[in-house]
Structure formats: C-alpha cells, structure tokens
Amino acid sequence: MTFIFTARHFKAHDTLKEFAEAETQKFTKHYDGIIRTEVILDYDKPENSVKNAEVIVHAKNNHTFKARESSDDFTKSIEAAMNKIEIQVRKYKDKLTNHNSEKVVDHLTDTEL
C-alpha cells in the first residue's frame, strides 16, 4: 500500500505524518485490496483556525473512499476522517462477501462434487 501525505501551505511535523500513516494501517485489517492512501491537511487561517483533514483511499476495482473532517486539532481531524473511511471500507467488504456460500456447499452431495 502506498501512502501519500500532503500538508497544504505549511510544513507538518514528522510526528503528525507518522500518526497519519499509523492510522492508515488500520484499513488493512478490514480489507487487503487497498492500493493507495492519501492524507491531505490544510487550514482556513494561520492562527486559531479550523484544521481540515481529507483522506482518500483507492482500492481494487477502481473503488475510491473519501472523507473530510474539520476540528481544532489535526490529530482529531485525522482520526475522525479515518473512522469515516473505516466504516466505508467495512460496508464495501461486506458487500463483496457472499454470505450464502457455505449453504450452497452443504446442499451438494458427494457425487455432485
């Protein structure tokens, strides 16, 4: 999985980048088809402003998950956006799985296999 970190109009600390990269590793627990993750940070005003975090996750089959969150701290914004993406990834993975596959195998006899 490729990780891309962008801080618009400021230079982000390495700890903030490491935090964002650690948060993106959570997605691989739910779905292993993730190709690339982008985290984009920006703010509205230089002082006492709202910090924005945008997370874009590209997965197999040209599927893209996006979330944008705002708060007074970058770490809170990143966590909230990651939680939104995690919910989207879980729903997508649930749609991909065939929940009836075990029942189909149980109905087949040994001669049909």
C-alpha positions in Angstrom: 0.0 0.0 0.0 1.3 3.4 -1.0 1.0 6.3 1.5 0.9 9.9 0.3 1.0 12.7 2.8 0.4 16.4 1.8 0.3 19.5 4.0 -1.0 22.5 2.2 0.5 25.9 3.0 2.6 24.7 5.9 5.2 22.1 6.9 3.8 19.4 9.0 5.8 17.7 11.8 7.2 14.2 11.3 5.1 13.0 14.3 1.9 14.1 12.5 2.9 12.2 9.4 3.8 9.1 11.4 0.4 9.4 13.2 -1.4 9.6 9.9 0.5 6.6 8.5 -0.2 4.5 11.5 -3.9 5.3 11.3 -4.0 4.2 7.7 -2.6 0.8 8.6 -6.0 0.0 10.3 -7.6 -0.3 6.9 -5.6 -3.4 6.0 -7.2 -5.3 8.9 -10.6 -5.0 7.2 -9.7 -5.1 3.5 -6.4 -6.1 1.9 -7.3 -4.7 -1.5 -6.2 -1.2 -0.7 -3.7 0.2 -3.2 -3.1 3.8 -2.2 -4.0 6.1 0.7 -3.7 9.9 0.6 -3.9 12.2 3.6 -4.3 16.0 2.8 -4.1 18.5 5.6 -4.9 22.2 5.4 -6.3 25.0 7.5 -8.5 28.1 7.0 -6.5 30.8 8.7 -2.9 30.8 10.0 -3.9 31.4 13.7 -6.7 29.9 15.7 -8.3 28.3 12.7 -10.2 25.2 11.8 -7.9 22.3 10.8 -9.1 20.1 7.9 -8.1 16.6 7.1 -9.1 14.9 3.9 -8.5 11.1 3.4 -8.7 9.4 0.0 -8.3 5.7 -0.2 -8.0 3.9 -3.6 -8.9 0.2 -3.6 -9.1 -2.6 -6.2 -11.8 -2.5 -8.9 -11.4 1.3 -9.2 -13.2 2.0 -6.0 -12.4 5.2 -4.1 -13.3 6.1 -0.5 -13.3 9.7 0.6 -13.8 11.6 3.9 -13.2 15.1 5.0 -13.3 16.3 8.7 -12.6 19.6 10.5 -11.7 20.3 14.1 -9.4 22.5 16.2 -6.6 19.9 16.0 -5.1 18.0 13.1 -4.9 14.7 15.0 -8.7 14.9 15.9 -9.5 15.7 12.3 -7.4 12.8 11.0 -8.9 10.3 13.5 -12.5 11.4 12.6 -11.8 11.1 8.8 -10.2 7.7 9.3 -13.2 6.5 11.3 -15.5 7.5 8.4 -13.3 5.7 5.9 -13.1 2.6 8.1 -16.9 2.4 8.1 -17.0 2.8 4.3 -14.4 0.1 3.9 -16.3 -2.3 6.2 -19.5 -1.8 4.3 -17.7 -2.3 0.9 -16.1 -5.5 2.2 -19.4 -6.8 3.4 -21.0 -6.2 0.0 -18.2 -8.2 -1.6 -18.5 -11.3 0.6 -21.1 -13.9 -0.3 -22.8 -14.8 2.9 -24.6 -17.8 1.4 -21.6 -19.6 0.1 -21.5 -22.1 3.0 -25.1 -23.1 2.5 -24.5 -23.8 -1.2 -21.7 -26.2 -0.4 -23.8 -28.0 2.3 -26.6 -28.9 -0.2 -24.3 -30.6 -2.7 -23.8 -34.3 -2.4 -20.5 -36.1 -2.8 -21.4 -37.3 -6.3 -22.0 -33.8 -7.5 -18.6 -32.6 -6.3 
